[in-house]
Amino acid sequence: MKSVRFAILWIACLLACPSGEAAATRAFQLSDLQKIVSLGDPQISPDGKEIAVVVSTPDWSTDKAIKKIDLVAVANGTRRTLVSHRDNLSSPRWSPDGARLAFLAKDPRTRKTQVFIMPMKGGGARRATDNGQGVGDYAWSPDGKSIAFIAQDPPLHAEAIKAHNKVFRITHGHFLLDKEVAPWQLWVAPASGGKARQLTRGAFSLGTDHGGATTPIWSRDGKRVAFTQFPDVHWASSFRSVIGEVDVASGDMRTLVSAPGSDHVEFAPAGDAHAFSRPRGGDQNNGDAVYVNVDGKAYDATAALARHFGNYAWMPDGRTLITAGGLGTHTVLWKQPLSGKATLLDLGDVEANNGLGITTSSSTTSMSVSRTGAIAFIGTTANHPCELYVLDSIDARPRRLTDVNAFTDSLDLGRTESIEWMGPDGFREDGVLVYPVGYQQGRKYPLVLVIHGGPPISSNAGFQQLAQLFAAAGFLVFQPNYRGSTNLGDAYQHAIYRNTGDGPGKDVMAGLAAVEKLGMVDESRIGVSGWSYGGFMTAWLTSHYDVWKAAVAGAPLTDWLMDYSISYYQEADAHLFGSSPWTNAGWDIWRAQSPITYVRNVKAPTLILGDVMDSNVPLVNAEEWYHGLRDNGVTVEFYAYPETSHLPHDIVQISDVYRRWVGWMEKYLK
């Protein structure tokens, strides 16, 4: 569970399509956020004929996402609802013979998330698990007779807490914890229902306090189950994960992959190989490589590309992988043989990711492969939000199977294009430009930078909600990638090591200069903004460059020392600097790369946003920034949302985030 550092800003394609759209062309509006349907977790049936997909629709009156599982015919895109009106609905999974579909949903009796199984020839769904803590993730056995699942142990020290003794030990959990966290372990249960049996026990964990549970993976013969094994329950130590496996009959455990940082194991559907993800060479500042173990020897099958791969899947032959990652300003798929050169799949103008609202991650691609070799995935284009696509074969072009966001086709959207420039330190860099709606050549426009988070993600040319809202308001939008991004290879990603502010700042400024050379920017009206690491970059840039007329800092990391000490990831920060901030080796550099050190330099009117109970980038960062700006006479406003997440996910509050973000730039740049 290697980082998308600072918790990737999942604001997934936000929800539902109306039944009737006006014929007149208009620009994308804030109210359109309520109409965007989100698709996720596509699962193609073993025979390749149908795809189960989770469909999320917003309900403004309840401020909740209404979820269902639809079944989409691969031949013609016919769609019907299979499961609906269930809380916590997620994770559809086909039985190996395709006769049943399992899913996770909240059980009214246990009031916990359980596995349900539905026969495809008719009949209602039946609950297959009865775990007192609820199921985190699960998998079918190869013969379809059993379900392996991950569940958290019962609460620790329950009797002492009941007797009012609530003290707990602090280790490297985040500062918002109010009790010790129980580990997650592996269980197996009959798919037909019955008593479950616990297979693993110990202080180690198969999940973390922030990242949730990992996915159990059955061996082809059904005798063993593999899993990602963390040293303990805290995400801060997750970088030392290994791959374990347990004998289902005896309960004997062993380590399958001992290399620290290993995750996401998959057994080949043919042959004896298995694959797993791990930061290339064990260096956490590199991208995740896909390693393959054949005959007891592991090697990096993706070494020739030397970049980050956010996901992978086996093809049926067991000799080929499909890998997903960023390539410049695009999210692509490669065909990767176990030995030999990778080749790009021809996706045309489709980006192989779900699409996001504030930023884009090339590390998030939902896909699945059938026994026939058909590949299902969620994709976007520059002018269309997420839809379900299929590749009928590895050499086919993608076919779009759904049209859940058809209303956007009648909108007048800002044109999206990629831009490249030569940055500092010899790096060729890139980013995405979105033009104002109704753009006129020769006219100059106010410019807003929207900087992605991570940093190990990247901005791509897919549909961007926030960028289109700015385009509709008459802004030119620049989304720069910078060192640490995952789209230009390991050397570029690694270049952020011990250079977390100054280097990325120079990258962004070089990109800004390249955009200004195009002759369309009103250089007296430029604003900068971002969320998470984008908020950090906003703080850094406004404290180092006096060119900004407005700034929006969302969940900004402003003080590396404090953030290291109280956030949930802790050790992830140390990987960026190679030391602790509290040692002689780190004492100077952690402070030199913290924007709060330079807060007295800021002049741009700044809007600060954040979530109150954010354990990712704790709100104390924003509090410090607010007081530093206020006490130095800078115009500043600060709004917080009473949420435990890194960014609001509900439709009402995320709409408020966008409204304030765009409104602030309109106030100071127009």
C-alpha positions as CSV (number, residue, x, y, z in Angstrom):
1,M,0.0,0.0,0.0
2,K,2.6,2.4,-1.0
3,S,1.6,5.9,-0.9
4,V,0.0,8.1,-3.1
5,R,1.4,10.5,-0.7
6,F,-0.9,12.8,1.1
7,A,-3.7,10.6,0.2
8,I,-4.7,10.9,-3.1
9,L,-7.4,13.3,-3.5
10,W,-10.1,11.1,-4.5
11,I,-13.1,13.2,-5.4
12,A,-14.2,10.5,-7.9
13,C,-16.3,11.6,-11.0
14,L,-19.1,13.1,-8.9
15,L,-22.5,11.6,-9.8
16,A,-25.9,11.5,-11.7
17,C,-27.2,12.4,-15.1
18,P,-30.6,14.1,-15.6
19,S,-33.3,12.7,-17.8
20,G,-33.7,15.8,-19.9
21,E,-31.2,18.4,-20.9
22,A,-31.9,21.7,-22.6
23,A,-31.0,21.8,-26.3
24,A,-29.3,25.2,-26.0
25,T,-25.5,25.1,-25.7
26,R,-24.2,26.4,-22.4
27,A,-21.0,26.2,-20.3
28,F,-20.3,23.8,-17.4
29,Q,-21.9,25.1,-14.2
30,L,-21.6,24.4,-10.5
31,S,-25.0,22.7,-10.6
32,D,-23.7,20.2,-13.1
33,L,-21.6,18.6,-10.4
34,Q,-24.9,17.1,-9.2
35,K,-25.4,15.4,-12.6
36,I,-22.1,13.7,-13.1
37,V,-22.3,9.9,-12.6
38,S,-19.4,8.1,-11.1
39,L,-18.5,4.6,-12.3
40,G,-16.1,2.3,-10.5
41,D,-14.7,-1.2,-10.0
42,P,-15.7,-2.7,-13.4
43,Q,-15.6,-6.5,-13.2
44,I,-15.9,-8.4,-16.5
45,S,-17.5,-11.9,-16.3
46,P,-15.2,-14.9,-16.9
47,D,-16.8,-15.5,-20.4
48,G,-16.3,-11.8,-21.3
49,K,-20.0,-11.2,-22.1
50,E,-21.1,-8.9,-19.2
51,I,-19.5,-6.3,-16.9
52,A,-20.7,-5.5,-13.4
53,V,-19.9,-1.9,-12.5
54,V,-20.7,0.3,-9.4
55,V,-22.7,3.3,-10.4
56,S,-22.9,6.3,-7.9
57,T,-25.5,9.1,-8.2
58,P,-25.7,12.1,-5.9
59,D,-28.7,13.0,-4.0
60,W,-28.6,16.7,-3.1
61,S,-31.4,16.5,-0.5
62,T,-29.7,13.8,1.6
63,D,-26.1,14.8,0.6
64,K,-25.3,11.1,-0.1
65,A,-24.2,9.1,-3.0
66,I,-26.8,6.5,-4.1
67,K,-25.1,3.4,-5.3
68,K,-26.1,0.5,-7.4
69,I,-24.5,-2.3,-9.3
70,D,-25.4,-2.4,-13.0
71,L,-24.8,-5.2,-15.4
72,V,-23.6,-4.1,-18.9
73,A,-23.7,-6.3,-22.0
74,V,-20.3,-6.3,-23.7
75,A,-21.9,-6.9,-27.1
76,N,-24.2,-3.8,-27.3
77,G,-23.9,-1.9,-24.0
78,T,-27.4,-2.8,-22.8
79,R,-27.5,-2.0,-19.1
80,R,-29.7,-3.2,-16.3
81,T,-29.6,-2.7,-12.5
82,L,-28.7,-5.8,-10.6
83,V,-28.4,-4.5,-7.0
84,S,-29.7,-1.3,-5.5
85,H,-31.0,0.3,-2.3
86,R,-28.2,-1.0,-0.1
87,D,-25.9,0.9,2.1
88,N,-22.1,0.6,1.7
89,L,-22.5,-1.2,-1.6
90,S,-19.2,-2.0,-3.3
91,S,-16.8,-4.6,-4.7
92,P,-18.8,-6.8,-7.2
93,R,-16.9,-10.1,-7.8
94,W,-17.8,-12.9,-10.2
95,S,-17.7,-16.5,-9.1
96,P,-15.1,-18.4,-11.1
97,D,-17.8,-20.1,-13.2
98,G,-19.7,-16.8,-13.7
99,A,-22.9,-18.3,-12.3
100,R,-23.0,-15.9,-9.2
101,L,-22.0,-12.4,-8.3
102,A,-20.8,-11.4,-4.9
103,F,-20.7,-7.9,-3.5
104,L,-20.2,-6.0,-0.2
105,A,-23.1,-4.2,1.5
106,K,-24.2,-3.3,5.0
107,D,-26.3,-6.0,6.6
108,P,-29.3,-4.8,8.5
109,R,-29.0,-7.5,11.1
110,T,-25.3,-7.3,12.0
111,R,-25.2,-3.6,11.0
112,K,-21.8,-4.3,9.5
113,T,-20.5,-4.7,5.9
114,Q,-20.8,-8.3,4.8
115,V,-20.4,-10.4,1.7
116,F,-23.6,-11.1,-0.2
117,I,-24.0,-13.6,-3.1
118,M,-26.5,-13.4,-5.9
119,P,-27.3,-16.2,-8.4
120,M,-27.3,-14.9,-11.9
121,K,-30.2,-17.1,-13.1
122,G,-32.6,-15.5,-10.7
123,G,-33.2,-15.2,-7.0
124,G,-32.3,-12.8,-4.3
125,A,-28.9,-12.1,-2.7
126,R,-27.9,-14.2,0.3
127,R,-25.6,-13.1,3.1
128,A,-22.4,-15.3,3.1
129,T,-20.5,-13.8,6.0
130,D,-21.5,-12.9,9.6
131,N,-18.4,-11.2,10.9
132,G,-18.9,-9.0,14.0
133,Q,-16.5,-6.3,12.8
134,G,-17.6,-6.4,9.2
135,V,-15.7,-7.4,6.0
136,G,-13.0,-5.2,4.5
137,D,-12.3,-7.1,1.3
138,Y,-12.7,-10.6,0.0
139,A,-12.1,-13.1,-2.9
140,W,-13.7,-16.3,-4.3
141,S,-11.8,-19.5,-4.1
142,P,-10.9,-21.1,-7.5
143,D,-13.6,-23.8,-7.1
144,G,-16.2,-21.2,-6.0
145,K,-16.9,-23.0,-2.7
146,S,-15.2,-20.6,-0.3
147,I,-14.8,-16.9,0.4
148,A,-11.6,-15.6,1.9
149,F,-12.1,-12.2,3.6
150,I,-10.3,-9.7,5.7
151,A,-11.8,-8.4,8.9
152,Q,-10.6,-6.4,11.8
153,D,-10.2,-8.0,15.2
154,P,-12.5,-7.0,18.0
155,P,-11.7,-3.7,19.8
156,L,-8.7,-3.9,22.1
157,H,-9.0,-3.4,25.8
158,A,-12.7,-3.4,25.6
159,E,-13.2,-4.4,29.3
160,A,-10.8,-1.6,30.6
161,I,-12.5,1.0,28.4
162,K,-15.9,-0.2,29.7
163,A,-14.6,0.3,33.2
164,H,-13.6,3.9,32.2
165,N,-9.9,3.3,31.9
166,K,-9.3,4.7,28.4
167,V,-5.6,5.3,28.4
168,F,-3.7,3.9,25.4
169,R,-0.2,3.7,24.2
170,I,1.1,6.1,21.6
171,T,3.5,4.8,18.9
172,H,3.5,6.1,15.4
173,G,-0.3,6.5,14.8
174,H,-1.7,9.8,13.9
175,F,-2.6,12.5,16.5
176,L,-6.4,12.0,16.0
177,L,-6.5,8.5,17.3
178,D,-8.4,8.1,20.6
179,K,-7.7,4.4,21.2
180,E,-5.5,1.5,20.1
181,V,-6.4,0.1,16.7
182,A,-7.0,-3.6,16.4
183,P,-5.3,-5.5,13.5
184,W,-7.0,-6.9,10.5
185,Q,-6.7,-10.7,9.9
186,L,-7.7,-13.3,7.3
187,W,-10.8,-15.5,7.5
188,V,-12.3,-18.2,5.2
189,A,-16.0,-19.1,5.0
190,P,-18.2,-21.4,2.9
191,A,-19.7,-19.5,0.0
192,S,-23.0,-21.3,0.7
193,G,-23.0,-19.9,4.2
194,G,-21.8,-21.3,7.5
195,K,-19.2,-20.8,10.2
196,A,-16.1,-18.8,9.2
197,R,-12.6,-19.9,10.3
198,Q,-9.8,-17.5,11.2
199,L,-6.6,-18.2,9.3
200,T,-4.1,-15.6,10.6
201,R,-3.4,-14.2,14.0
202,G,-0.7,-11.9,15.4
203,A,0.4,-8.3,16.0
204,F,1.0,-7.9,12.3
205,S,-2.0,-6.7,10.3
206,L,-3.6,-7.1,6.9
207,G,-4.9,-3.6,6.9
208,T,-3.9,-0.2,8.3
209,D,-5.5,2.6,10.4
210,H,-5.8,4.7,7.3
211,G,-5.6,2.5,4.2
212,G,-8.2,-0.2,5.1
213,A,-7.9,-3.9,4.3
214,T,-5.9,-5.5,1.5
215,T,-7.3,-8.0,-0.9
216,P,-6.7,-11.8,-0.3
217,I,-5.5,-13.7,-3.3
218,W,-6.0,-17.4,-3.8
219,S,-3.4,-19.7,-5.4
220,R,-4.6,-21.4,-8.5
221,D,-5.0,-24.8,-6.7
222,G,-7.0,-23.2,-4.0
223,K,-4.7,-24.5,-1.2
224,R,-3.2,-21.2,-0.2
225,V,-4.2,-17.6,0.2
226,A,-1.7,-14.7,-0.2
227,F,-2.0,-11.2,1.2
228,T,-0.1,-8.0,1.9
229,Q,1.2,-8.2,5.5
230,F,2.0,-5.0,7.4
231,P,4.3,-4.9,10.5
232,D,1.4,-3.4,12.5
233,V,-1.8,-1.5,12.1
234,H,-0.3,1.9,11.4
235,W,0.0,3.3,7.9
236,A,3.3,4.9,9.0
237,S,5.0,1.5,9.0
238,S,3.3,0.2,5.8
239,F,6.4,0.9,3.8
240,R,7.9,-2.3,5.4
241,S,5.1,-4.6,4.1
242,V,5.8,-8.1,2.8
243,I,3.7,-10.7,1.0
244,G,2.6,-13.5,3.2
245,E,0.6,-16.6,2.5
246,V,-1.2,-19.2,4.6
247,D,-2.1,-22.8,4.0
248,V,-5.9,-23.0,4.1
249,A,-6.1,-26.5,5.5
250,S,-3.4,-26.3,8.2
251,G,-3.1,-22.5,8.9
252,D,0.6,-22.6,8.5
253,M,2.0,-19.2,7.4
254,R,5.1,-18.3,5.4
255,T,6.5,-15.3,3.7
256,L,6.1,-15.4,-0.1
257,V,7.8,-12.1,-0.8
258,S,10.2,-10.8,1.8
259,A,11.3,-7.6,0.0
260,P,10.1,-4.6,2.1
261,G,7.4,-2.5,0.4
262,S,5.9,-5.4,-1.5
263,D,2.2,-5.2,-2.2
264,H,-0.6,-6.3,-4.6
265,V,0.3,-9.9,-5.3
266,E,-1.5,-11.8,-8.2
267,F,-1.0,-15.4,-9.2
268,A,-0.7,-16.0,-13.0
269,P,-3.9,-17.6,-14.4
270,A,-1.6,-20.1,-16.2
271,G,1.8,-21.4,-15.2
272,D,3.5,-21.0,-11.8
273,A,4.4,-17.3,-11.8
274,H,3.2,-14.6,-9.5
275,A,3.5,-10.8,-9.8
276,F,3.7,-8.1,-7.1
277,S,4.2,-4.3,-6.9
278,R,7.1,-2.7,-5.1
279,P,8.9,0.6,-5.3
280,R,11.6,0.1,-7.9
281,G,14.8,-1.1,-6.3
282,G,13.2,-0.7,-2.9
283,D,13.6,3.1,-3.1
284,Q,10.4,4.7,-1.9
285,N,11.1,7.8,-4.0
286,N,10.9,5.7,-7.2
287,G,7.7,4.6,-8.9
288,D,6.0,1.2,-8.2
289,A,7.5,-1.4,-10.5
290,V,5.7,-4.7,-11.3
291,Y,7.9,-7.6,-10.3
292,V,7.4,-11.2,-11.5
293,N,8.6,-14.4,-9.8
294,V,9.2,-17.3,-12.0
295,D,10.8,-20.5,-10.8
296,G,11.7,-18.8,-7.5
297,K,13.5,-15.9,-9.0
298,A,12.0,-12.4,-8.9
299,Y,12.8,-9.6,-11.4
300,D,11.4,-6.3,-12.5
301,A,9.4,-7.0,-15.6
302,T,8.9,-3.2,-16.1
303,A,12.5,-2.2,-15.7
304,A,12.9,-1.0,-19.3
305,L,10.2,1.7,-18.8
306,A,11.5,2.7,-15.3
307,R,8.4,4.6,-14.2
308,H,5.4,4.3,-11.9
309,F,2.7,1.7,-12.6
310,G,-0.5,2.3,-10.6
311,N,-2.1,-1.0,-11.5
312,Y,-1.6,-4.2,-13.5
313,A,-3.5,-7.4,-14.5
314,W,-2.6,-10.7,-15.9
315,M,-3.7,-11.8,-19.4
316,P,-5.2,-15.3,-19.6
317,D,-2.0,-16.8,-21.1
318,G,0.0,-16.2,-17.9
319,R,2.8,-14.8,-20.0
320,T,1.6,-11.2,-20.5
321,L,0.7,-8.4,-18.1
322,I,-1.4,-5.3,-18.7
323,T,0.1,-2.4,-16.9
324,A,-1.3,1.1,-16.3
325,G,0.4,4.4,-15.6
326,G,1.1,7.9,-16.7
327,L,2.9,8.8,-20.0
328,G,3.3,12.5,-20.3
329,T,-0.1,14.1,-19.9
330,H,-1.9,10.8,-20.6
331,T,-2.9,7.7,-18.6
332,V,-2.2,4.7,-20.7
333,L,-2.1,0.9,-20.8
334,W,0.9,-1.2,-21.9
335,K,1.2,-4.8,-23.0
336,Q,4.1,-6.1,-21.0
337,P,5.4,-9.6,-21.8
338,L,7.3,-11.4,-19.0
339,S,10.4,-10.9,-21.0
340,G,10.7,-8.4,-23.8
341,K,9.7,-4.9,-24.7
342,A,6.4,-3.4,-23.6
343,T,4.1,-1.9,-26.3
344,L,1.4,0.7,-25.8
345,L,-2.2,-0.2,-26.3
346,D,-4.1,2.1,-28.7
347,L,-6.6,3.9,-26.6
348,G,-7.2,6.8,-29.0
349,D,-8.3,9.9,-27.0
350,V,-9.4,7.9,-23.9
351,E,-7.6,8.3,-20.6
352,A,-7.5,5.1,-18.7
353,N,-8.6,6.4,-15.3
354,N,-11.8,7.4,-13.5
355,G,-11.2,11.1,-13.6
356,L,-11.1,13.4,-10.6
357,G,-12.4,16.8,-9.6
358,I,-9.5,18.8,-8.2
359,T,-6.6,16.9,-9.6
360,T,-5.8,13.9,-11.8
361,S,-4.0,10.8,-10.8
362,S,-2.3,8.6,-13.4
363,S,-1.9,6.0,-10.7
364,T,-5.6,5.1,-10.5
365,T,-6.9,2.8,-13.2
366,S,-9.8,0.4,-12.6
367,M,-9.7,-2.6,-14.9
368,S,-10.4,-6.3,-15.1
369,V,-9.6,-9.0,-17.6
370,S,-11.9,-11.9,-18.7
371,R,-10.7,-15.5,-19.6
372,T,-11.3,-14.5,-23.2
373,G,-8.8,-11.7,-23.0
374,A,-11.3,-8.8,-23.1
375,I,-10.3,-5.9,-20.9
376,A,-12.9,-3.7,-19.1
377,F,-11.9,-0.3,-17.7
378,I,-13.2,3.1,-16.7
379,G,-12.0,6.0,-18.9
380,T,-12.5,9.7,-19.6
381,T,-11.8,12.0,-22.5
382,A,-11.0,15.7,-22.4
383,N,-14.6,16.7,-22.9
384,H,-16.5,13.7,-21.3
385,P,-16.4,12.4,-17.7
386,C,-16.1,8.7,-16.8
387,E,-17.6,5.9,-18.8
388,L,-17.2,2.2,-19.1
389,Y,-15.0,1.0,-21.9
390,V,-14.0,-2.5,-23.2
391,L,-11.1,-3.7,-25.3
392,D,-12.4,-6.8,-27.1
393,S,-8.8,-8.0,-27.3
394,I,-5.4,-6.7,-26.4
395,D,-5.0,-5.4,-29.9
396,A,-8.4,-3.8,-30.3
397,R,-9.5,-0.2,-30.0
398,P,-11.6,0.8,-27.0
399,R,-15.4,0.7,-27.3
400,R,-17.5,2.8,-25.0
401,L,-20.3,0.8,-23.5
402,T,-22.1,3.4,-21.4
403,D,-23.3,7.0,-21.8
404,V,-24.2,7.8,-18.3
405,N,-22.7,11.4,-18.6
406,A,-24.3,12.1,-22.0
407,F,-25.5,15.6,-20.9
408,T,-21.9,16.9,-21.1
409,D,-21.9,16.4,-24.8
410,S,-24.3,19.3,-25.2
411,L,-22.1,21.7,-23.1
412,D,-19.7,24.3,-24.4
413,L,-16.5,23.2,-22.8
414,G,-13.0,24.7,-22.6
415,R,-10.6,23.1,-25.0
416,T,-7.9,21.0,-23.4
417,E,-4.4,20.6,-24.7
418,S,-1.0,19.5,-23.5
419,I,2.1,21.7,-23.2
420,E,5.7,20.9,-22.8
421,W,8.7,23.0,-21.8
422,M,12.4,22.6,-20.8
423,G,12.6,22.9,-17.1
424,P,15.5,23.3,-14.7
425,D,18.1,20.5,-14.2
426,G,17.7,19.3,-17.8
427,F,14.2,17.9,-17.3
428,R,11.7,18.1,-20.2
429,E,8.4,18.8,-18.3
430,D,4.7,19.0,-19.2
431,G,1.3,20.1,-18.1
432,V,-2.3,20.7,-19.2
433,L,-3.9,23.8,-20.5
434,V,-7.7,24.4,-20.5
435,Y,-8.8,27.4,-22.6
436,P,-11.7,29.7,-21.6
437,V,-15.0,28.9,-23.1
438,G,-15.4,31.1,-26.1
439,Y,-11.6,31.7,-26.4
440,Q,-10.6,34.3,-28.9
441,Q,-7.2,34.3,-30.4
442,G,-5.2,37.5,-29.8
443,R,-7.1,38.2,-26.6
444,K,-5.4,37.9,-23.2
445,Y,-7.0,36.1,-20.3
446,P,-6.5,35.8,-16.5
447,L,-4.7,32.6,-15.6
448,V,-5.3,30.2,-12.7
449,L,-2.8,27.5,-11.8
450,V,-4.4,24.4,-10.4
451,I,-1.6,22.3,-9.0
452,H,-2.1,18.5,-8.4
453,G,-1.5,16.8,-5.0
454,G,0.5,13.8,-4.2
455,P,3.2,14.6,-5.2
456,P,3.4,11.1,-6.9
457,I,0.4,11.5,-9.2
458,S,0.1,13.7,-12.2
459,S,-2.3,16.0,-14.2
460,N,-3.5,14.5,-17.4
461,A,-5.7,15.5,-20.3
462,G,-8.9,13.9,-19.1
463,F,-12.1,15.7,-18.1
464,Q,-11.5,18.1,-15.2
465,Q,-14.5,19.4,-13.3
466,L,-12.7,22.3,-11.6
467,A,-10.8,23.3,-14.7
468,Q,-14.1,23.4,-16.7
469,L,-15.7,25.6,-14.0
470,F,-12.8,28.0,-14.3
471,A,-13.0,27.9,-18.1
472,A,-16.7,28.7,-18.0
473,A,-15.9,31.7,-15.8
474,G,-13.5,33.0,-18.5
475,F,-10.2,31.8,-17.1
476,L,-7.2,30.1,-18.7
477,V,-6.3,27.1,-16.5
478,F,-2.8,25.7,-16.3
479,Q,-2.2,22.3,-14.5
480,P,1.5,21.8,-14.3
481,N,3.3,18.6,-13.5
482,Y,6.5,19.0,-11.4
483,R,9.3,16.8,-10.1
484,G,7.9,14.1,-8.0
485,S,5.0,13.5,-10.5
486,T,4.7,10.0,-11.8
487,N,4.2,10.7,-15.5
488,L,7.8,11.2,-16.7
489,G,9.7,8.3,-15.3
490,D,11.7,7.5,-12.1
491,A,14.4,10.0,-12.6
492,Y,11.9,12.8,-12.6
493,Q,9.9,11.3,-9.8
494,H,13.0,10.8,-7.7
495,A,14.2,14.4,-8.2
496,I,12.0,15.6,-5.4
497,Y,14.2,13.8,-2.9
498,R,15.6,16.4,-0.5
499,N,14.2,19.1,-2.8
500,T,10.5,19.2,-1.9
501,G,9.8,22.9,-2.4
502,D,12.5,24.7,-4.3
503,G,12.8,22.2,-7.1
504,P,9.1,21.8,-7.8
505,G,8.7,25.5,-7.4
506,K,11.2,26.2,-10.2
507,D,9.5,23.5,-12.3
508,V,6.2,25.3,-12.0
509,M,7.6,28.7,-12.7
510,A,9.3,27.4,-15.8
511,G,6.0,26.0,-17.0
512,L,4.3,29.4,-16.2
513,A,6.9,31.1,-18.4
514,A,6.2,28.7,-21.2
515,V,2.5,29.4,-21.0
516,E,3.1,33.2,-20.9
517,K,5.2,32.9,-24.1
518,L,2.0,31.7,-25.9
519,G,0.8,35.3,-25.7
520,M,-2.6,34.7,-24.2
521,V,-2.0,35.4,-20.6
522,D,-2.8,38.7,-18.9
523,E,0.3,38.7,-16.7
524,S,-1.2,41.2,-14.3
525,R,-3.9,38.7,-13.4
526,I,-2.4,35.4,-12.4
527,G,-3.6,33.2,-9.5
528,V,-2.2,30.0,-8.0
529,S,-4.1,27.2,-6.2
530,G,-4.1,23.5,-5.2
531,W,-5.1,21.0,-2.7
532,S,-2.9,18.8,-0.4
533,Y,0.6,18.9,-2.0
534,G,-1.0,21.4,-4.4
535,G,-1.7,23.4,-1.3
536,F,1.9,23.1,-0.2
537,M,3.0,24.3,-3.6
538,T,0.6,27.2,-3.4
539,A,2.1,28.2,0.0
540,W,5.7,27.7,-1.3
541,L,5.1,29.7,-4.5
542,T,3.3,32.6,-2.8
543,S,6.2,32.9,-0.3
544,H,8.9,32.8,-3.0
545,Y,7.6,34.5,-6.1
546,D,5.8,37.9,-6.1
547,V,3.7,37.4,-9.3
548,W,0.4,36.2,-7.8
549,K,-2.7,38.3,-7.4
550,A,-4.7,35.6,-5.6
551,A,-4.2,32.2,-4.0
552,V,-6.3,29.3,-2.8
553,A,-4.6,26.8,-0.5
554,G,-6.6,23.7,0.1
555,A,-5.4,21.4,2.9
556,P,-2.0,22.9,2.7
557,L,1.1,21.3,4.2
558,T,3.0,24.3,5.5
559,D,5.2,23.0,8.2
560,W,7.1,19.7,7.5
561,L,8.2,19.3,11.1
562,M,4.7,19.4,12.6
563,D,3.3,17.4,9.7
564,Y,5.9,14.6,10.3
565,S,5.0,14.5,13.9
566,I,1.2,14.3,13.9
567,S,0.0,13.1,10.5
568,Y,-0.7,9.4,9.7
569,Y,2.0,8.9,7.2
570,Q,5.1,10.2,9.1
571,E,7.7,7.9,7.6
572,A,6.6,8.9,4.1
573,D,7.9,12.4,4.9
574,A,11.2,10.9,6.1
575,H,11.6,9.1,2.8
576,L,11.5,12.5,1.0
577,F,14.3,13.9,3.2
578,G,16.3,10.8,4.0
579,S,16.2,11.6,7.7
580,S,14.1,12.7,10.7
581,P,13.6,16.4,11.2
582,W,14.7,15.9,14.8
583,T,18.2,14.8,14.0
584,N,21.3,16.7,13.1
585,A,21.1,15.3,9.6
586,G,17.6,16.7,9.0
587,W,17.6,19.8,11.3
588,D,18.3,22.4,8.6
589,I,16.7,20.9,5.5
590,W,13.3,20.2,6.9
591,R,13.0,23.8,8.1
592,A,14.4,25.3,4.9
593,Q,11.8,23.4,2.8
594,S,8.8,24.4,5.0
595,P,6.7,27.3,3.6
596,I,5.9,28.5,7.1
597,T,9.6,29.6,7.3
598,Y,8.9,32.2,4.6
599,V,5.3,33.2,5.5
600,R,6.4,36.9,6.0
601,N,7.0,37.1,2.2
602,V,3.4,36.4,1.1
603,K,1.4,39.2,-0.4
604,A,-1.3,37.5,-2.4
605,P,-4.9,37.5,-1.0
606,T,-5.3,33.9,0.1
607,L,-8.3,31.6,0.7
608,I,-7.5,28.6,2.9
609,L,-9.8,25.5,3.0
610,G,-9.5,22.2,4.9
611,D,-11.2,19.5,6.8
612,V,-11.3,19.7,10.6
613,M,-10.4,16.0,11.4
614,D,-8.0,15.5,8.5
615,S,-5.2,13.0,9.6
616,N,-3.5,13.2,6.3
617,V,-2.5,16.9,6.2
618,P,-3.8,18.0,9.7
619,L,-5.6,21.3,9.8
620,V,-3.0,22.7,12.1
621,N,-0.9,23.3,9.0
622,A,-3.6,25.6,7.7
623,E,-4.1,27.2,11.1
624,E,-0.4,28.1,11.2
625,W,-0.6,29.6,7.7
626,Y,-3.7,31.5,8.5
627,H,-2.2,33.2,11.6
628,G,1.1,33.9,9.8
629,L,-0.7,35.6,6.9
630,R,-3.2,37.5,9.2
631,D,-0.4,38.7,11.5
632,N,1.5,40.1,8.6
633,G,-1.4,42.0,7.2
634,V,-2.2,39.7,4.2
635,T,-5.8,39.5,3.1
636,V,-6.9,36.0,4.2
637,E,-10.0,34.0,4.8
638,F,-10.1,30.5,6.3
639,Y,-13.0,28.0,6.0
640,A,-13.1,24.4,7.4
641,Y,-15.4,21.5,6.8
642,P,-16.4,19.3,9.8
643,E,-15.2,16.1,8.1
644,T,-12.7,13.3,9.0
645,S,-11.5,13.0,5.4
646,H,-8.7,14.7,3.5
647,L,-11.3,16.6,1.4
648,P,-15.1,16.6,1.5
649,H,-16.6,13.8,-0.6
650,D,-20.3,14.7,-0.3
651,I,-21.9,16.6,-3.1
652,V,-23.1,19.6,-1.0
653,Q,-19.7,20.4,0.6
654,I,-17.6,19.6,-2.5
655,S,-19.8,22.0,-4.4
656,D,-19.1,24.6,-1.7
657,V,-15.4,24.0,-2.1
658,Y,-15.6,24.7,-5.8
659,R,-17.8,27.7,-5.4
660,R,-15.4,29.4,-3.0
661,W,-12.4,28.4,-5.0
662,V,-13.7,29.9,-8.3
663,G,-15.3,32.8,-6.5
664,W,-12.1,33.8,-4.8
665,M,-10.3,34.0,-8.2
666,E,-13.2,35.9,-9.7
667,K,-13.0,38.4,-6.9
668,Y,-9.3,39.1,-7.2
669,L,-8.4,38.4,-10.9
670,K,-11.4,40.0,-12.7
